[in-house]
């Protein structure tokens, strides 16, 4: 620990010293020096103690959160989801997350010596019930066209072919530094039994809830058959809600309207930074009304549910959550000066 200040070597009672240290701590935090609010104590005699103020390095999540509400044109915004007792997360209190939105947010980051993008900072369950804010990233380009599953199942946790490839072959191909930054995460596997009504009336905002539902309320509503509601691992895909929230205030647009693109999220293509590869791309949610169909982002920008998981190979962009200890070590988040990471 870097020693910045050594003080209070006075012959006073220890209890009074600790009280004074607490006052100094409050002052430091109140004037914006929370990064220095770490004390260590050494007892030098019966009634004499020495305190050292040390520097705390902020987590990467904390660094980014300070840029919310588009501070410095970051493109990062605060989203709050109200408490919902039917969800796996946020069933006892509101959930606050921080998402990058718009055409060109400052969310570029170097990971595995490649260009990735930061989806945002999210309250994240590591699979044990421990929830903390963690940075979530997505590869900027596809790793190639893949099948979602070659065994004709939309159960990601089985595991599906794509799940296996991402969490073995692809994961093992990453640098050791990159692998050490990835934390286990509880991925939510909810989808929807979508009914066709001139397109799909559901919105990304609604899908945020569908993805996280604890259980079906009617048969095959969010999960097909006995498909589980979650899976714990390292690498996954983005959600429908991720794609919708990446646009500028289009989370209430339909994911697809057969009659008019003006009524669905294609109207937001120009303000959606995730609409960058412009290719058919697999995403995580299942079509709960069938046992072998999953959702994908269509090359024209809308979200489709009706494709058999083994019928075609679509683009794949891996998604992962960094460990909470990962820090932002440099960069500004632009395409020419991406963030750099360190442990």
N, C-alpha and C positions, 0 to 999 in steps of 0.2 A: 504494500500500500504506500502510495506517495505521501510523504509527510509534508503537510502544508503549514500547520500551526501547532505549536506545542505551548500549552499555557496552563495557568491555574496551579502553579506549584506553591500554593500557600498553605499555611498551617491552619486549616479550618476543618471542621467536622465533615466527615465523608458524606453524610446525608445532605448537608448544605451544598457540597460540591456537585453532587449529582443533580440537585435541584437547579443549580446555576447552569449546568451543562444543558439541561432540558430547555431552559429559557433561551440559551444561545441557539439551540437546535431550532426552536420555533422561529426565532428571528431570521436565521439563515433561510429557512423554507419560505417565510413570508416575503422576503426580498428577492426571491428567485434563485437562491443558491442551493436548491435541493440536491444537486449533484455532489455537493460537498457535505451532505448531512450524514456522515458516517463517523462515529466515534469509536475509539479504542481507549481502554482505561488501564493504567498501571498503578498499582499501589506502591509508593516509594517509602512510606513509613506508616506508623500507626494511624495518624490522622492527616496524612498528606497523600494526595493522588495526582496523577498527571493524565490529562486527556489529550488525545491527538485527533484532529479532524482530518479525515481522509476523503479522497475523491471517489465517488461512486460512478462507474461508467453506466450510462443509460442503456437499456435494452433497445434493440432495433425497433420493437413495437412502440416503445415510449417515444423514441425519436420521431417516428412517423405521425403518431397521434397528435403531436404538437402542430402538425401541418394541416389539420382538418379545417373544414369550412373554407377550403380553397386558399389557405394562407400561402402567400408567395406564388400564387397561381399553380399550386400543387395538383389540383384536380381531385383532392381527397375530401370526402364529405362524410358526415356523421349520419348513420341510419339507425333508428331505434325501432325495435319490434316489441309491441306490448306483450306482457305476460300472457301465456296461453297454456293451459293445463293439459292440452292434448299433444303437446310437442315434447320431444326428447330433451331439448335444451330451451331454456326460457320458460319452463313450466312453473317456476316459483317467483320469477321477477322479470322485469323488462330486460331485453338484450340490446346492447349498444355495440355496433360494429362500425368500421371505418372503411369505406369503399372508394376506389379510384373510378371516376366517371368522366364521360365526355370523349371528345375526339382525340385529344393528345395530352393526357395527364403526364405528370412527371413521375412515372412509375417504372422506369427501366432499371434493371438490376443485373449485375454480372453474377452468374451462378454456374458452376461447372465449366468455367471459361467460355460461357455462352451467354447470349442475351435472353433474359427472361423478363417477365413483367409482374409487378406486384398487384394482386387482386385487392388487397387491403389488409387490415388488421381485424381479427375476429376472436371472440371468446371461443376457445377451443378445448374440447375434451380429449385427453390423451388416451382414453380407453379405460382408465381406472376411476373415472369420476372427478379427477382433478381438472379444473377448468381455469385457463389463464389466457391472456391476450397473446396471440401469435400471428406472425406474418405469413400470409398465404401467397404463393407465387405460381405462375403458369408459364410454360415455355412459350417464347414468342413465335416460334415456327413449329410445324408438325414434325414428328420423328418418322413419318411415313404413313402410308395407308394400311390399316389393320382391320381384322374382323373383331367385333365386340366379343363374340363367342362362337367357336366352331362346333359346339355340341348342342346348339339350338336352345339355349337357356338364357333368360335375362336376370338370372340370379348372380349378381356381381360377387357375392361372398362365397360362392360354391367352391372354388373360385372360377370365374369366367376366364376364357383364354387370354383376354386383354389384361385382366387383373394379374394373372400369373406372369405374363411377359413383362409388365411394368415393374413388378415387385421382385423379379429374379433377374432375368437377362438385362433389362434396361437399368435397373438399380445398380447391379454389379458393374455396369459399364461406366458409371460416374466416378469422378475422382474421389479419393479417400476423404479429402477435405469436404467435398460436397455431401458425401454420404453421412459424415459426422454431424452435419448441420440439420439433417432431416429428422423430425420427431414422429413418433407414432401418433396417430390421429383417429378419432372416431368419425368415419364417413357415414352420412345419413343416406339411406337407399330408397327413400320414398319416391314414388312417381304418381301416376294418375291413370285411372281408367277413363280415357278421354272420349267424350261423345262428340260426334261430328255435327255441327250446327252452323253451316256456312263457314266452316273453319273451326277453330278451337277458341272458345270464349275465355278460357283461362288466361290469366296474366302472370308475369314473373313474380309479382307480389304474392299472388295466391300460391304459386309454386314454392315459394320460400316455406310456407307452412306444409304443403304436401310432402316435400322432401324430408321433413323432420317429424312427421306424425309418429306417434307411439304405436298405433295399431289401426287396422281397418275399422270403420264403423258400419260398413256394409261389405259384403263379399267382394274381394278383389278391387277395393276402392283405391288404395294407395300401394298395396303390395299384392303381387299375384300369388295365390295359393299359400304355401308355407315359406315364401321368401322372407328372410330376416329383415329387420328394420335398420340395421347398421352393420358396419364391418370395421375392424380396427387394423390399420396398416399404415404404410408410408406414402404410397403413390396412388392417386386416383385421377378423376376427370372433373371438369367443372360442372356445376349444376345449371339447370334452366335459369334459376334466379340470378346466378352470377352473370350470365349473358345479358339478361334484361337490365340489371342494375348497372352494368358498365356503360349504358347509354345515359344521355342527359335527360333525366326525369321521364323515362318511358316505361317505368315498371308497371304502370297501369294499362299499357297497351296489350292487346291480345297477342299471344305468341304466334298466331297465324289466322288470317281472315281470307277465306277463299275468294271473296268478292272484291276486295279492295286492299291493296298494300298500305293505303293511307290509314287504315284502321288497325294495323298490327305493327309489330316492332320493326318491320322493314322501313317504316317511315323514319326510323331513328338510325339507319345505317351510317349516316354521315357523322353522327355524334356518338358512335359506339366503338371504343378502341379495340374491343374484342372481335369486331368484324374486320379483321385485317388479313386473314389468309384466304377469305372468300372461296372456301371449298366446303364440301360436305364434311362435317366433323362430328365424331361421336361425343356425347356427353353422358353423364352418369345415370340419370333417372330411367326407370323402367316404365314401360307401358303396362300398368297393372291389370289391364283387361285381357292380356295374353301372357303366355309363358315364354315367348321368344321374340318380343319386340322391345326396342329401346328408343330413346329420344336422340335426335341429332340436330345440329344447326345446319340448315340448308345453305347451299352456296349463294343463294340470293338474299339471305339474311333472316328468314323466318325460322321458327323451330318446328320440326316435324316429329311425330311420335311413331309413325307407321312403317318402320323398316325392320325386317327380320334380321336378327343379330348375326346370322351366318351367310346372308345373301350377298353382302357387298363389303368391300374394304373402304373405310373412310379415314380421313385425317385424324391424327391423335396428337393432342398437346397435353403432356403430363402436368398434373397439379400436385403440389405438396405444401405442407406446413413446416416452416422452419422451427427449430427448437426455440424456446423463449429466451435462451441465453445468447442467441445470435445477435450481433450488434451491427449497426450501420457504421462502417469505418471510413467511408469517403464517398465522393460523388454528389451529384445534385438531382439525380433521377431523370435527367434528360437523355435522349437517344445518343448524344455525343459525349455525355459525362454521366454514365449510369452509376447507380449506387454500388458500392462494394461492401462485402460482408466479412465478418470475422467472428470467432468465438473468444 
